[in-house]
Amino acid sequence: MELTVTQENLARALTAVGRVASTKTQLPILGNILLRTDNNRLLVAATNLEIATTQYIGAKVAKPGAITIPARLVSEFISSLPKESVDLK
């Protein structure tokens, strides 16, 4: 997966979706956020098995793909970046 998005849009989507991701659960995957490309968009999604939320943001996708990553870790990292384009590989 290779894509480029703006830091502002990605941080906003991660913050909204990250509220749903559980931090204390017996299923560690519920603390993760799904990032998946969809044509020229990036899907950002999370669930806690009671509520699910998704956000789509515009992206320049070079290679399609999907990954789950810890919600808190990625949200804090992206928020600390300067307000420029972010390349994800």
Sequence and secondary structure as in RCSB ss.txt:
>XXXX:A:sequence
MELTVTQENLARALTAVGRVASTKTQLPILGNILLRTDNNRLLVAATNLEIATTQYIGAKVAKPGAITIPARLVS
EFISSLPKESVDLK
>XXXX:A:secstr
 EEEEEHHHHHHHHHHHHTTS SS S GGGGEEEEEEETTEEEEEEE SS EEEEEEE EEEE  EEEEEHHHHH
HHHHTS SSEEEE 
